[in-house]
Amino acid sequence: MNKSVFSYVTYIRTEPEALWAALVTPEFMKKYWFGMHCESDWQVGSPWKLVFADGRVADQGEIVEVRAPARLVIRWRNEWKEEAKAEGYSLCTFEIEPAGDPGRPVSKLSVTHSMDRPESTLIQAVGGGWPKILSNLKSLLETGSLVLNSPRG
């Protein structure tokens, strides 16, 4: 079966532990994810959900793997677009690796979002969203400010 895959790699001037905290801390997440945040206890098998600023659930799923501060895998289903929801679950993997020189922390962040179906509507959609979210994350961690204030760019 053909898969749909979106992959993104960026280098962020921060320690892996700080990057990990930014990925799993709801209050910090709201800053770079356009008011949205994730809710989970970040334990394998635990429920996970992405929540809009108004409290509606955008996406939900389950934590598949956790190796802080290096790897997080989430089983992920869209909840607010019927066509994407009907496709079922995708898998989103975050990998963090130290990539800097001594005295200059840099973390390599790789995000891979995939689904076991060709031409996935969800994967096409995240292909537009992840670069905006991750650009905001990088800028916020490095400079304290955002690149984009709205997901529309």
Contacts in CASP RR format, 6 or more apart in sequence:
PFRMAT RR
TARGET T0000
AUTHOR 0000-0000-0000
METHOD contacts of the structure
MODEL  1
MNKSVFSYVTYIRTEPEALWAALVTPEFMKKYWFGMHCESDWQVGSPWKL
VFADGRVADQGEIVEVRAPARLVIRWRNEWKEEAKAEGYSLCTFEIEPAG
DPGRPVSKLSVTHSMDRPESTLIQAVGGGWPKILSNLKSLLETGSLVLNS
PRG
1 116 0 8 1.000
1 117 0 8 1.000
1 118 0 8 1.000
2 117 0 8 1.000
2 118 0 8 1.000
3 114 0 8 1.000
3 115 0 8 1.000
3 116 0 8 1.000
3 117 0 8 1.000
3 118 0 8 1.000
4 114 0 8 1.000
4 115 0 8 1.000
4 117 0 8 1.000
4 118 0 8 1.000
4 119 0 8 1.000
4 120 0 8 1.000
4 122 0 8 1.000
4 123 0 8 1.000
4 124 0 8 1.000
5 112 0 8 1.000
5 113 0 8 1.000
5 114 0 8 1.000
5 123 0 8 1.000
6 111 0 8 1.000
6 112 0 8 1.000
6 113 0 8 1.000
6 114 0 8 1.000
6 123 0 8 1.000
6 126 0 8 1.000
6 127 0 8 1.000
6 130 0 8 1.000
7 110 0 8 1.000
7 111 0 8 1.000
7 112 0 8 1.000
7 113 0 8 1.000
8 110 0 8 1.000
8 111 0 8 1.000
8 112 0 8 1.000
8 127 0 8 1.000
8 130 0 8 1.000
8 131 0 8 1.000
8 134 0 8 1.000
9 108 0 8 1.000
9 109 0 8 1.000
9 110 0 8 1.000
9 111 0 8 1.000
10 108 0 8 1.000
10 109 0 8 1.000
10 134 0 8 1.000
10 135 0 8 1.000
10 138 0 8 1.000
11 99 0 8 1.000
11 106 0 8 1.000
11 107 0 8 1.000
11 108 0 8 1.000
11 109 0 8 1.000
12 19 0 8 1.000
12 106 0 8 1.000
12 107 0 8 1.000
12 109 0 8 1.000
12 137 0 8 1.000
12 138 0 8 1.000
12 141 0 8 1.000
12 142 0 8 1.000
13 104 0 8 1.000
13 105 0 8 1.000
13 106 0 8 1.000
13 141 0 8 1.000
13 142 0 8 1.000
14 22 0 8 1.000
14 105 0 8 1.000
14 106 0 8 1.000
14 107 0 8 1.000
14 141 0 8 1.000
14 142 0 8 1.000
15 98 0 8 1.000
15 105 0 8 1.000
15 107 0 8 1.000
16 69 0 8 1.000
16 70 0 8 1.000
16 96 0 8 1.000
16 97 0 8 1.000
16 98 0 8 1.000
16 107 0 8 1.000
17 69 0 8 1.000
18 107 0 8 1.000
18 141 0 8 1.000
19 69 0 8 1.000
19 96 0 8 1.000
19 107 0 8 1.000
19 109 0 8 1.000
19 141 0 8 1.000
20 68 0 8 1.000
20 69 0 8 1.000
20 70 0 8 1.000
20 72 0 8 1.000
20 96 0 8 1.000
21 28 0 8 1.000
21 69 0 8 1.000
22 28 0 8 1.000
22 29 0 8 1.000
22 32 0 8 1.000
22 137 0 8 1.000
22 140 0 8 1.000
22 141 0 8 1.000
23 29 0 8 1.000
23 72 0 8 1.000
23 94 0 8 1.000
23 137 0 8 1.000
24 38 0 8 1.000
24 40 0 8 1.000
24 42 0 8 1.000
24 68 0 8 1.000
24 72 0 8 1.000
26 37 0 8 1.000
26 38 0 8 1.000
26 39 0 8 1.000
27 37 0 8 1.000
29 36 0 8 1.000
29 37 0 8 1.000
29 38 0 8 1.000
30 36 0 8 1.000
30 37 0 8 1.000
30 53 0 8 1.000
31 136 0 8 1.000
31 140 0 8 1.000
31 146 0 8 1.000
32 133 0 8 1.000
32 136 0 8 1.000
32 137 0 8 1.000
32 139 0 8 1.000
32 140 0 8 1.000
32 146 0 8 1.000
33 133 0 8 1.000
33 136 0 8 1.000
34 53 0 8 1.000
34 133 0 8 1.000
34 136 0 8 1.000
34 148 0 8 1.000
34 149 0 8 1.000
34 150 0 8 1.000
34 151 0 8 1.000
35 52 0 8 1.000
35 53 0 8 1.000
36 50 0 8 1.000
36 51 0 8 1.000
36 52 0 8 1.000
36 53 0 8 1.000
36 58 0 8 1.000
37 50 0 8 1.000
37 51 0 8 1.000
38 48 0 8 1.000
38 49 0 8 1.000
38 50 0 8 1.000
38 51 0 8 1.000
39 48 0 8 1.000
39 49 0 8 1.000
39 51 0 8 1.000
40 46 0 8 1.000
40 47 0 8 1.000
40 48 0 8 1.000
40 49 0 8 1.000
40 63 0 8 1.000
42 63 0 8 1.000
42 66 0 8 1.000
42 68 0 8 1.000
42 72 0 8 1.000
43 63 0 8 1.000
43 66 0 8 1.000
44 63 0 8 1.000
44 64 0 8 1.000
44 65 0 8 1.000
44 66 0 8 1.000
45 62 0 8 1.000
45 63 0 8 1.000
45 64 0 8 1.000
46 62 0 8 1.000
46 63 0 8 1.000
47 60 0 8 1.000
47 61 0 8 1.000
47 62 0 8 1.000
47 63 0 8 1.000
48 60 0 8 1.000
48 61 0 8 1.000
48 62 0 8 1.000
48 63 0 8 1.000
48 74 0 8 1.000
48 75 0 8 1.000
48 76 0 8 1.000
49 57 0 8 1.000
49 58 0 8 1.000
49 59 0 8 1.000
49 60 0 8 1.000
49 61 0 8 1.000
50 57 0 8 1.000
50 58 0 8 1.000
50 59 0 8 1.000
50 60 0 8 1.000
51 57 0 8 1.000
51 58 0 8 1.000
52 58 0 8 1.000
56 80 0 8 1.000
57 79 0 8 1.000
57 80 0 8 1.000
58 78 0 8 1.000
58 79 0 8 1.000
58 80 0 8 1.000
59 76 0 8 1.000
59 77 0 8 1.000
59 78 0 8 1.000
59 79 0 8 1.000
59 80 0 8 1.000
60 76 0 8 1.000
60 77 0 8 1.000
60 79 0 8 1.000
61 74 0 8 1.000
61 75 0 8 1.000
61 76 0 8 1.000
61 77 0 8 1.000
61 89 0 8 1.000
62 74 0 8 1.000
62 75 0 8 1.000
63 72 0 8 1.000
63 73 0 8 1.000
63 74 0 8 1.000
63 75 0 8 1.000
64 73 0 8 1.000
64 74 0 8 1.000
64 75 0 8 1.000
64 91 0 8 1.000
65 71 0 8 1.000
65 72 0 8 1.000
65 73 0 8 1.000
66 72 0 8 1.000
66 73 0 8 1.000
69 96 0 8 1.000
70 95 0 8 1.000
70 96 0 8 1.000
70 97 0 8 1.000
71 93 0 8 1.000
71 94 0 8 1.000
71 95 0 8 1.000
71 96 0 8 1.000
72 93 0 8 1.000
72 94 0 8 1.000
73 91 0 8 1.000
73 92 0 8 1.000
73 93 0 8 1.000
73 94 0 8 1.000
74 91 0 8 1.000
74 92 0 8 1.000
74 93 0 8 1.000
75 89 0 8 1.000
75 90 0 8 1.000
75 91 0 8 1.000
76 89 0 8 1.000
76 90 0 8 1.000
76 91 0 8 1.000
76 92 0 8 1.000
76 113 0 8 1.000
77 85 0 8 1.000
77 88 0 8 1.000
77 89 0 8 1.000
77 90 0 8 1.000
78 84 0 8 1.000
78 85 0 8 1.000
78 87 0 8 1.000
78 122 0 8 1.000
78 125 0 8 1.000
79 85 0 8 1.000
81 121 0 8 1.000
81 122 0 8 1.000
81 125 0 8 1.000
83 121 0 8 1.000
84 121 0 8 1.000
84 122 0 8 1.000
84 125 0 8 1.000
87 115 0 8 1.000
87 117 0 8 1.000
87 120 0 8 1.000
87 121 0 8 1.000
87 122 0 8 1.000
88 115 0 8 1.000
89 115 0 8 1.000
90 113 0 8 1.000
90 114 0 8 1.000
90 115 0 8 1.000
90 120 0 8 1.000
90 122 0 8 1.000
90 123 0 8 1.000
91 113 0 8 1.000
91 114 0 8 1.000
91 115 0 8 1.000
92 111 0 8 1.000
92 112 0 8 1.000
92 113 0 8 1.000
92 114 0 8 1.000
93 110 0 8 1.000
93 111 0 8 1.000
93 112 0 8 1.000
93 113 0 8 1.000
93 114 0 8 1.000
94 109 0 8 1.000
94 110 0 8 1.000
94 111 0 8 1.000
95 108 0 8 1.000
95 109 0 8 1.000
95 110 0 8 1.000
95 111 0 8 1.000
95 112 0 8 1.000
96 107 0 8 1.000
96 108 0 8 1.000
96 109 0 8 1.000
96 110 0 8 1.000
97 107 0 8 1.000
97 108 0 8 1.000
97 110 0 8 1.000
98 105 0 8 1.000
98 106 0 8 1.000
98 107 0 8 1.000
98 108 0 8 1.000
99 106 0 8 1.000
99 107 0 8 1.000
99 108 0 8 1.000
100 106 0 8 1.000
109 134 0 8 1.000
109 137 0 8 1.000
111 130 0 8 1.000
111 134 0 8 1.000
113 123 0 8 1.000
113 126 0 8 1.000
113 127 0 8 1.000
113 130 0 8 1.000
114 123 0 8 1.000
115 122 0 8 1.000
115 123 0 8 1.000
129 151 0 8 1.000
132 147 0 8 1.000
132 148 0 8 1.000
132 151 0 8 1.000
132 153 0 8 1.000
135 147 0 8 1.000
135 148 0 8 1.000
136 146 0 8 1.000
136 147 0 8 1.000
136 148 0 8 1.000
139 145 0 8 1.000
139 146 0 8 1.000
139 147 0 8 1.000
140 146 0 8 1.000
END
